[in-house]
Amino acid sequence: MVRERNEDLRTKILEEAIGMVAREGVSRTTMRALARRLAISPATLYQHFRNKQHLQREIALHGFEKLGEAVSPGADVEDPFEAVRSISVRYIQFGISNPELYQLMFQTLGSLRELRLVGDPRILEVRGRIKSGFERGIASGAFRCGDPEIVTAVCWTAVHGFVQLVNSSRLPDAHGPVELRQLQEATIEMMLRSLRP
């Protein structure tokens, strides 16, 4: 019973922290502000999360889980070109719709690597979903031959870079939603063209 209440409180803390990151940004999501928002003592908060880094790591892993869910339907598309297109569009939409969470996910990825948590199922799921479209395309002959790991990394770099540029307002010629959509489509189209034999 006590353990169940502890798990409920931990879930509640994590959900509120995720909401705070989305609403107020990473820098304003402090342990003290979170405790205040939940009307609990900082000591209670520290019983569930050792420090801010531990909390941020959990939020980042939650973000990767949500990203995996977002790209998942695209990975199930039969045509490999359309699968890669759908995965890319869904990936970009997730990143642009959740800028603070996305920033935290990739900011935290370095420390996750140090802690060997890049093998966490939530991160592996995202990578596996993205890679599956490329593997099928290469295996079927629709894509040029190549190492699926390298092809996945190169294409992930393209969509990740696009999201980062949009979220930092550094994407040239994107002055509104129409231009942004055109640039997104052009980026994905160039990526797909590079895959053709």
Backbone as a ProteinNet text record, in pm:
[ID]
protein_1_A
[PRIMARY]
MVRERNEDLRTKILEEAIGMVAREGVSRTTMRALARRLAISPATLYQHFRNKQHLQREIALHGFEKLGEAVSPGADVEDPFEAVRSISVRYIQFGISNPELYQLMFQTLGSLRELRLVGDPRILEVRGRIKSGFERGIASGAFRCGDPEIVTAVCWTAVHGFVQLVNSSRLPDAHGPVELRQLQEATIEMMLRSLRP
[TERTIARY]
82.7	0	87.2	190.1	280.6	359.9	406.7	482.9	397.7	269.5	176.7	159.1	145.7	131.5	257.8	375.5	503	513.6	471.7	475.1	379.3	261.3	163.4	221.1	288.7	346.4	460.8	542.8	653.7	599.4	493.8	430.3	374.7	311.8	253.8	363.5	475.1	588.9	641.7	661.7	716.1	621.6	491.9	393.7	393.7	401	403.9	533	644.6	773	770.8	713.1	701.1	616.8	505.9	420.3	491.8	569.6	644.4	747.6	817.6	916.2	846.7	730.5	656.6	608.1	558.3	499.1	602.3	701.6	790.8	936.1	969.2	1105.6	1189.4	1303.8	1392.8	1449.9	1493.8	1562.9	1471.5	1342.5	1249	1192.8	1223	1176	1279.9	1273	1366.4	1298.9	1379.8	1326.2	1237.4	1282.8	1206.7	1072.2	1074.6	950.4	854.1	909.1	826.8	762.3	839.8	786.8	675	698.4	597.9	469.7	484.5	369.1	287.3	355.5	287.6	244.1	281.7	251.1	309.1	435	506.2	638.7	701.9	829.8	940.4	1045.3	1158.5	1215.1	1213.5	1265.4	1186.5	1054.7	970.7	1007	1030.4	1068.5	1200.2	1296.6	1428.7	1425.2	1318.5	1304.1	1278.1	1222.1	1186.1	1286.5	1349.1	1448.7	1568.4	1685.1	1804.1	1842.9	1828.2	1865.8	1799.2	1826.4	1764	1806.8	1932.7	1981.6	1905.6	1880.9	1805.8	1664.5	1600.7	1466.2	1467.7	1565.3	1574.1	1598.2	1677.2	1702.6	1571.7	1490.8	1362.5	1268.3	1269.4	1186.3	1233.6	1365.9	1422.3	1381.7	1390.8	1353.9	1204.6	1123.3	980.3	962.5	1043.5	1036.9	1067.6	1168.9	1202.2	1089.4	1024.3	909.9	799.3	770.7	667.8	707.7	835.3	883.3	866.1	896.3	876	731	638.9	495.9	456.3	517.7	483.8	525.4	645.7	694.8	644.9	594.6	556.2	461.4	352.9	264.4	334.6	430.9	505.2	588	641.5	725.2	644	512.3	427	378.4	411.7	372	451.5	383.9	448.7	555.2	522.9	618.9	734.2	860	972	991.7	966.6	980.2	875.3	751.5	644.4	664.2	722.4	751.8	852.2	961.4	1063.7	1005.5	922.7	858.8	770.4	687.4	595.4	670.6	773.2	854.7	917	971	1038.6	941.3	823.5	722.6	679.6	653.7	609.2	718.7	842.8	956	966.2	962.2	973.6	857.1	737	619.9	635.2	682.9	703.6	803.2	917.6	1022.2	978.9	904.3	860	745.4	661.8	548.2	590.3	706.4	755.4	897.1	918.8	1056.5	1137.7	1077.4	1151.2	1185.9	1088.9	1112.9	1218.2	1208.3	1303.1	1444.7	1455.1	1586.5	1643.7	1559	1604.1	1646.7	1571.5	1603.9	1745.5	1780.2	1909.9	2021.2	1984.4	2082.7	2126	2029.3	2052.2	2115.7	2109.3	2157.7	2304.3	2385.5	2526.8	2542.8	2466.5	2477.8	2417	2315.8	2259.7	2364.8	2445.2	2551.2	2652.9	2689.3	2785.6	2733.7	2602.8	2543	2501.8	2539.5	2507.2	2356	2279.6	2134.6	2086.3	2180.4	2138.4	2084.8	2110.1	2052.7	1914.3	1859.8	1725.1	1625.6	1529	1434	1362.5	1339.4	1267.8	1350.1	1482	1569	1588.7	1609.2	1627.4	1503.6	1386.7	1260.5	1254.2	1291.2	1289.5	1385.3	1507.2	1607.5	1563.6	1509.1	1462.7	1350.7	1257.1	1146	1196	1288.7	1343.5	1422.6	1504.6	1591.7	1513.9	1397.7	1322.8	1286.2	1248.3	1213.4	1331.3	1450.1	1570.3	1610.8	1601.8	1637.7	1549.5	1418.8	1327	1355.4	1384.6	1414.2	1539.4	1642.1	1768.3	1748.4	1681.3	1659.9	1576.9	1480	1391.9	1454	1564.2	1626.9	1569.8	1470.6	1412.6	1513.4	1598.7	1702.2	1836.2	1928.4	2063.9	2123.8	2217.1	2280.5	2360.1	2364.1	2440.7	2417.8	2493.4	2479.9	2360.2	2256.3	2137.9	2170.7	2274	2313.9	2359.6	2442	2495.7	2385.6	2303	2193.2	2098.4	2065.5	1977.7	2040.3	2169.1	2237.2	2238.4	2265.1	2270.6	2133.1	2029.4	1894.5	1842.1	1876.8	1838	1903.3	2026.9	2096.7	2020.1	1966.6	1892.4	1766.1	1685.3	1560.2	1587.5	1686.3	1722.4	1772.2	1858.5	1909.4	1797.8	1701.1	1586.8	1509.8	1481.1	1407.4	1485.8	1615.1	1698.1	1698.4	1708.7	1709.3	1574.6	1465.9	1333	1315	1348.6	1326.4	1413.9	1526.9	1614.3	1592.1	1488.4	1455.3	1572.7	1649.6	1766.5	1752.2	1630.2	1610.1	1582	1671.8	1649.6	1527.8	1460.8	1347.2	1222.3	1217.3	1095.9	1025.3	944.8	880.2	736.6	690.5	553.5	530.3	410.2	381.7	392.2	356	361.1	506	592.1	734	799.2	761.7	818	780.9	655	610.4	683.1	701.1	772.1	917.1	983.6	1121.4	1128.8	1030.8	1026.3	1011	916.6	894.1	1018	1083.1	1203.5	1316.6	1331.6	1435.9	1413.2	1289.7	1257.7	1272.8	1229.5	1240.1	1385.8	1473.2	1615.8	1674	1630.3	1676.5	1632.4	1506.3	1453.8	1525.3	1552.9	1623.2	1761.5	1825.7	1960.7	1956.8	1839.6	1827.5	1801.8	1757.9	1723.4	1848.2	1835.7	1953	1998.3
-119.9	0	126.4	126.7	241.5	252.7	138.1	138.6	192.1	151.6	197.5	349	401.8	547.8	618.4	559.1	617.2	621.3	511.8	506.9	610.4	624.5	724.3	864.7	893	1025.6	1048.5	947.5	960.7	991.2	921	944.5	1085	1128.3	1263.2	1369.7	1348.5	1442.6	1448.5	1331.7	1325.9	1393.1	1366	1427.1	1579.3	1628.5	1773.7	1833.8	1765.1	1813.5	1820.4	1719	1717.5	1836.5	1860.5	1974.2	2107.1	2117.8	2241.4	2267.5	2162.9	2178.7	2230.5	2174.5	2216	2360.1	2397.7	2531.7	2640.6	2608.4	2712.4	2697.4	2584.3	2563.1	2489	2441.3	2359.8	2440.5	2562.4	2641.1	2676.8	2689.7	2725.8	2605.2	2487.7	2365.6	2326.2	2389.5	2361.4	2268.7	2206.7	2116.9	2195.5	2313.5	2395.5	2439.3	2484.3	2527.9	2410.5	2294.3	2174.8	2134.2	2136.1	2102.5	2200.5	2328.7	2431.4	2404.4	2374.5	2350	2231.3	2129.2	2008.3	2015.4	2125.4	2144.5	2030.6	1996.2	1897.8	1960.6	1901.2	1955.3	1913.1	1994.8	1953.3	1817.5	1791.1	1663.2	1545.6	1561.3	1456	1435.2	1545.5	1538.1	1462.3	1492.2	1428	1279.7	1235.3	1092.3	1014.5	1083.2	1017.6	1044.8	1161.6	1198.6	1258.4	1196.6	1235.6	1381.6	1432.2	1569.9	1610.2	1732.1	1782.8	1700.3	1655.4	1576.7	1444.4	1381.6	1256.2	1279.4	1387.6	1421.2	1449.4	1527.4	1560.4	1435.1	1342.8	1218.5	1140.3	1136.3	1065.8	1135.2	1269.2	1344.1	1316.3	1314.8	1288.7	1149.8	1050	913.5	906	980.2	989.8	1049.8	1152.6	1216.6	1119.3	1034.9	935.9	834.2	800.1	708.8	771.9	900.8	971.4	987.6	1012.9	1023.8	889.9	780.2	646.6	623.8	666.2	651.9	738.5	856.5	948.8	894	836.1	788.4	648.6	576.9	436.9	410.5	487.7	458.9	470.8	559.7	574.8	452.2	389.8	271.2	153.3	157	47.3	62.8	176	197.5	101.6	35.1	-71.4	-20.1	82.1	135.6	201.8	159.9	213.5	364.9	418.9	563.7	638	587.1	652.2	632.3	518.1	494.2	596.7	616.3	712.9	854.9	887	1018.8	1040.3	940	950.9	960.9	876.8	882.2	1020.8	1074.4	1204.8	1316.5	1315.9	1418.3	1410	1289.5	1270.9	1311.6	1279.8	1316.4	1468.6	1534.6	1681.1	1744.6	1695.1	1750.1	1735.8	1619.9	1599.5	1701.3	1715.2	1805.9	1950.8	1993.2	2132.6	2158.2	2058.9	2074.5	2068.8	2010.2	1993.8	2048.1	2177.7	2227.8	2214.5	2243	2235.1	2090.8	2002.3	1859.8	1805.9	1842.2	1795.6	1842.3	1968.3	2022.2	1943.5	1919.5	1846	1703.9	1638.9	1501.4	1491.9	1583.9	1573.7	1639.3	1730.1	1787.3	1679.3	1599.8	1496.9	1372.1	1357.9	1235.6	1208.9	1315	1298.2	1232.7	1279.9	1219.9	1080.3	1057.4	922.3	826.6	875.6	793.6	757.8	859.8	836.3	731.2	734.2	641.1	509.6	495	375.6	352.2	462.7	449	464	485.1	491	355.8	252.4	120.4	105.2	212.5	208.7	174.4	85.4	43.7	160.2	270	383.9	450.1	453.4	512.2	412.2	286.9	184	169.6	187.1	177.8	284.9	408.8	517.7	484.7	449.1	419.7	301.6	198.1	80.7	114	196.8	237.3	315.7	408.7	489.5	400.7	312.3	227.3	126.4	83.3	-22.5	16.9	143.8	189.7	180.3	216.8	211.5	66.2	-17.8	-159.3	-224.1	-198.1	-257	-205.5	-75.1	-16.7	-74.3	-94	-150.8	-298.1	-372.5	-516.6	-541.8	-453.5	-473.2	-423.2	-348.5	-293	-156.9	-107.9	23.9	134.9	113.1	210.7	158.6	250.6	208.4	127.5	40.9	-43.6	43.3	-0.4	70.2	8.2	53.3	6.1	77.2	3.6	67.9	157.2	119.5	201.6	340.1	343.5	470.5	552.5	486.4	556.5	616.8	539.9	589.9	710.8	700.6	810.9	937.6	923	1039.7	1105.2	1025.2	1081.4	1137	1072.2	1124.5	1261.7	1274.7	1402.5	1511.8	1478	1576.4	1623.8	1530	1572.7	1637.9	1586.2	1646.4	1789.8	1807.6	1941.7	2036.7	1987.8	2070.2	2116.7	2023.1	2057.3	2159.8	2136	2226.6	2367.5	2378.3	2509.4	2580.1	2505.2	2565.1	2611.3	2524	2556.8	2670.7	2692.1	2802.7	2927.3	2922.4	3034.2	3071.8	2973.7	2999.6	2941.3	2901.5	2844.1	2957.6	2980.3	3090.7	3064.7	3170.9	3167.4	3100.1	3075.8	3019	3130.9	3208.3	3325.1	3297.8	3180.2	3145.3	2997.7	2948.8	2805.8	2750.3	2830.7	2781.6	2759	2858.4	2844.6	2731.6	2719.3	2613.7	2476.2	2460.4	2332.6	2302.8	2406.6	2386.8	2344.6	2407.9	2371.4	2229.9	2195.6	2059.8	1957.7	1982.1	1889.2	1878.3	1992.2	1990.8	1913.5	1929.7	1857.6	1707	1665.5	1522.6	1468.7	1548.2	1503.2	1483.8	1575.9	1562.1	1436.9	1411.3	1293.1	1166.3	1163.3	1046.9	1027.9	1138.2	1128	1064.9	1098.7	1044.1	893.7	840	697.2	614.6	682	608.4	548.8	428.1	366.1	449.3
0	0	0	88	95.9	-34.5	-84.5	-209.9	-325	-328.1	-432	-424.8	-302.7	-284.9	-329.9	-300.2	-341.8	-494.2	-560.2	-706.8	-765.9	-705.3	-751.3	-739.9	-627.6	-606.8	-705.5	-728	-824.1	-963	-1003	-1132.9	-1140.8	-1033.4	-1028.2	-1040.9	-972.1	-978.9	-1121.9	-1182.3	-1318	-1417	-1406	-1496.4	-1482.9	-1359.9	-1338.4	-1393.7	-1374.7	-1426.7	-1578.9	-1642.6	-1789.2	-1834.6	-1764.4	-1797.1	-1777.4	-1670.6	-1645.2	-1753.9	-1796.8	-1904.2	-2030.1	-2061.9	-2182	-2170.8	-2053.2	-2035.3	-2009.5	-1926.7	-1875.8	-1918.7	-1976.2	-2021.1	-1918.8	-1966.2	-1885	-1768.9	-1796.1	-1692.3	-1575.1	-1600.1	-1491.6	-1417.5	-1467.3	-1400.2	-1296.9	-1182.3	-1073	-971.8	-891	-788	-690.9	-654	-558.7	-617.8	-743.9	-809.6	-825.5	-856.4	-872.9	-740.4	-633.2	-500.4	-462.4	-491.3	-461.3	-539.8	-668.6	-755.4	-705.3	-653.5	-607.1	-461.1	-395.5	-253	-168.1	-198.5	-117.7	-74.7	22.7	67.8	-29.9	-41.7	-125.7	-81.4	48.2	98.5	40.6	29.1	-29.5	-176.1	-244.7	-385.7	-402.1	-315.1	-323.7	-285.9	-222.1	-194.8	-324.2	-422.5	-549.4	-660.9	-657.4	-758.1	-685.1	-701.7	-625.7	-643.2	-766.1	-795.8	-927.1	-970.9	-1092.8	-1214.6	-1216.7	-1329.9	-1341.8	-1226.9	-1225.5	-1279.9	-1237.2	-1284.4	-1434.8	-1480.2	-1622.9	-1707.8	-1655.1	-1726.6	-1746.1	-1642.7	-1651.9	-1749.9	-1750.2	-1845.2	-1987.7	-2008	-2141.6	-2190.4	-2104	-2143	-2175.4	-2100.7	-2131.7	-2270.7	-2302	-2433	-2545.3	-2526.1	-2628.4	-2645.3	-2536.1	-2545.2	-2630.2	-2605.4	-2681.6	-2828.3	-2854.8	-2992.6	-3064.1	-2995.2	-3052.7	-3090.5	-3003.2	-3031.7	-3151.5	-3161.8	-3270.6	-3406.7	-3416.8	-3547.9	-3582	-3483.6	-3500.8	-3618.6	-3636.6	-3750.6	-3885.6	-3897	-4021.9	-4053.5	-3950.8	-3970.7	-4023.5	-4004.7	-4049.3	-4193.8	-4258.2	-4398	-4486.2	-4578.4	-4656.6	-4753.7	-4832.7	-4929.7	-4854.8	-4878.2	-4799.7	-4813.9	-4935.3	-4952.9	-4871.2	-4875.8	-4799.5	-4649.2	-4611.8	-4469.4	-4419	-4494.8	-4454.5	-4453	-4554.1	-4558.4	-4434.5	-4404.3	-4290.8	-4157.5	-4142.1	-4019.9	-4005.1	-4115	-4111.4	-4075.7	-4138.9	-4110.2	-3964.1	-3915.4	-3776.9	-3678.2	-3712.7	-3628	-3617.4	-3732.4	-3734.5	-3659	-3680.2	-3610	-3459.2	-3415.2	-3271.4	-3217.7	-3284.9	-3238	-3233.3	-3336	-3342.6	-3243.9	-3222.1	-3129.3	-2982.9	-2955.5	-2817.5	-2805.8	-2834.3	-2842.9	-2714.7	-2600.7	-2473.8	-2439.3	-2456.5	-2429.1	-2525.1	-2652.7	-2753.1	-2719.3	-2679.3	-2641.2	-2523	-2424.1	-2305.4	-2342	-2430	-2470.2	-2525.7	-2613.8	-2679.1	-2599.8	-2511.8	-2418.4	-2320.1	-2278.6	-2177.7	-2237.3	-2370.4	-2433.9	-2401.7	-2391	-2355.4	-2220.3	-2121.8	-1988.2	-1987.2	-2071.8	-2081.3	-2136.9	-2231.7	-2290	-2182.3	-2102	-1994.6	-1897	-1873.3	-1778.4	-1845.1	-1973.2	-2052.2	-2061.1	-2056.8	-2067.2	-2211	-2305	-2445.6	-2489.2	-2411.6	-2438.3	-2378.9	-2321.4	-2264.7	-2375.8	-2348.9	-2452.5	-2520.3	-2446.6	-2506.1	-2615.8	-2599.3	-2701.6	-2815.3	-2780.9	-2883.5	-2971.8	-2912.4	-2987.5	-3095.9	-3061	-3159.3	-3272.8	-3237.9	-3340.2	-3427.2	-3363.9	-3437.9	-3534.4	-3491.3	-3577	-3697.9	-3673.1	-3781.8	-3877.9	-3822.1	-3903.3	-3987.3	-3939.3	-4008.6	-4151.6	-4172.4	-4306.9	-4401.4	-4352.5	-4435.9	-4463.7	-4363.5	-4382.3	-4488.6	-4481.6	-4579.4	-4719.8	-4729.4	-4860.5	-4922.7	-4841.2	-4890.6	-4927.9	-4840.5	-4864.3	-4990.7	-5018.2	-5134.3	-5264.8	-5254.5	-5374.4	-5412.7	-5336.8	-5365.5	-5336.9	-5234.6	-5199.9	-5249.8	-5270.7	-5308.2	-5194.2	-5227.7	-5126.3	-5029.5	-4908.7	-4808	-4671.9	-4576.6	-4439.5	-4376.3	-4334.5	-4276.7	-4156.3	-4080.1	-3964.1	-4009.3	-4114.3	-4163.4	-4229.2	-4311.5	-4379.4	-4276	-4173.3	-4066.4	-3998	-3965	-3896.5	-3981.2	-4111.2	-4201.1	-4211.8	-4231.6	-4246.6	-4114.4	-4003.7	-3872.9	-3852.7	-3896	-3885.2	-3959.9	-4077.3	-4157	-4085.2	-4034.9	-3970	-3834.5	-3762.5	-3633.4	-3653.8	-3753.4	-3783.5	-3821.9	-3899.8	-3939.3	-3815	-3726.1	-3603	-3520.2	-3504.2	-3424.2	-3483	-3615.1	-3679.8	-3664	-3678.2	-3660.1	-3515.6	-3420.9	-3279.9	-3230.1	-3294.2	-3253.7	-3339.8	-3426.5	-3517.1	-3606.3	-3648.8	-3733.1	-3873.2	-3909.2	-4041.1	-4139.2	-4235.4	-4329.6	-4417.3	-4456.4	-4549	-4492.6	-4362.6	-4302.2	-4226.5	-4301	-4240.6	-4199.2	-4217.9	-4181.2	-4203.6	-4169.3	-4178.9	-4321.8	-4423	-4560.6	-4602.8	-4576.9	-4612.7	-4534.9	-4407.9	-4324	-4378.9	-4418.5	-4474.1	-4606	-4688.8	-4815.5	-4791.9	-4695.6	-4663.1	-4606.9	-4523.5	-4467.8	-4580.1	-4671.5	-4781.9	-4871.4	-4895.4	-4980.4	-4913.5	-4782.8	-4708.4	-4717.4	-4694.8	-4698.1	-4840.4	-4938.9	-5078.3	-5119.3	-5080.3	-5112.2	-5046.1	-4923.8	-4852.3	-4925.9	-4969.9	-5041.2	-5175	-5245.1	-5374.3	-5355.1	-5245	-5220.9	-5195.3	-5162.5	-5135.7	-5262.3	-5369.2	-5490.8	-5556.1	-5612.1	-5678.8	-5798.4
[MASK]
+++++++++++++++++++++++++++++++++++++++++++++++++++++++++++++++++++++++++++++++++++++++++++++++++++++++++++++++++++++++++++++++++++++++++++++++++++++++++++++++++++++++++++++++++++++++++++++++++++++

